[in-house]
Amino acid sequence: MSRSEKLPVVPFALGAVVAAAMFALGSFTHAWMSPPAISAAVPVVAAGAPAPLPAGLPDFTRLVQQNAAAVVNLSVKRTMNHGAALAGVPDILQRFFRLPPDADFEQTGVGSGFVIEADGYILTNAHVVDGANEISVKFSDKRELPGKVVGVDPLSDIALVKVDAKQLATVQVGRVETLQVGQWVLAIGSPFGFEQSASQGIVSALGRSLPGDAYVPFVQTDVPINPGNSGGPLIDLAGRVVGVNSQIYSRDGGYQGVSFAIPIDVAMQVAAQLKANGRVERGWLGIGIQPLTAELAASFKLDQPVGALVASVAPKSPAATAGLRPGDVILRYDGKPIVEAGDLPPRVAASLPGHASALELWRDGRKLDMNVTLAALPQQAAAR
């Protein structure tokens, strides 16, 4: 899919007004409607006994039972400025909003999260809690505790929240490298405010690079993700959390079959830095890159169009100091192959400033090894 064909990415932290609208528009089947007649040929399962599963289908009930106590609902209140909220809204429409431009108002929203440490550390999305004045954390046993933001990292959309509690149930953290395209996964969260809701699907793609999110190699799934699911866990069939549900592609703001999760290894690295320092540091190489097409690969005498083509080198950057130049093709970073250009930024970002990175390059028709000592990612570079 070309950049012009890509749909808007929608992060979700549902406001109370939107939730009310969805309830008003939603269609429900009444409990008093007569059930369909049961054919005599259909076996009747005894009361209390689980229905048998068709052969070959996974049983998700164990996964829900295993993780439900560690998944939480986050209710968030934040103060918003009326003028800032209307930024970008045409003047002809702004007149329908009666508040003065400098007035403040309270916004409420819901999201999901999950406990990663028994003494009260909870992982969620940055967009769920960023700017929050008040956070209420609700557990599956109906307990509600106030939450405090430990740190927020907008570049990865990860945040760490702390509640004052001990011996909480925790999730089992998995590894994203165990995932394969086509395998089953489960999401638990609070879509539209419905707590402890589970949905399932498969892994659609791995290492997906999205516009504006160069530092996260997303896990793409077809798991139904809706407003309020943000920050909830993506779980594999072994019951391990492999991702943090974050956003979707959509034409109308609702789920349309394509959703994205932040890999758990990225999320846990960010959480560790937020816990230790309240902020995240990332490595910076100082290059602009572009994908390698088959035509470009042939012009560089490469057998395959793999790697990241260096399009520009920032002056006085680590790359410039080490001797990288436009036209170089980066084939490996710290021993790991760079298949797509989008593979490189998250790997560099995951390295700390001062790290000596080993690069394998393609230059002038031959391979070349080079070491580069990374600097800290500048704020202006992070904003691009």
Secondary structure, DSSP 8 states (H G I E B T S, - for coil): --GGG---EEE--EEHHHHHHHHHH-----TTS------TTS----TTS-----TT----HHHHHHHGGGEEEEEEEEEEEHHHHTTTS-HHHHTT--S-TT-EEEEEEEEEEEEEETTTEEEE-HHHHTT-SEEEEE-TTS-EEEEEEEEEETTTTEEEEEES-SS----EE--GGG--TT-EEEEEE-GGG-TTEEEEEEEEEEEEEETTEEEEEEEEE-----TT-TT-EEEETTSEEEEEEEEEE-SSSS--S-EEEEEHHHHHHHHHHHHHHSS---EE--EEEE---HHHHHHTT-SSS-SEEEEEE-TTSHHHHHT--TT-EEEEETTEE--SGGGHHHHHHHS-TT-EEEEEEEETTEEEEEEEE-EE--HHHHT-
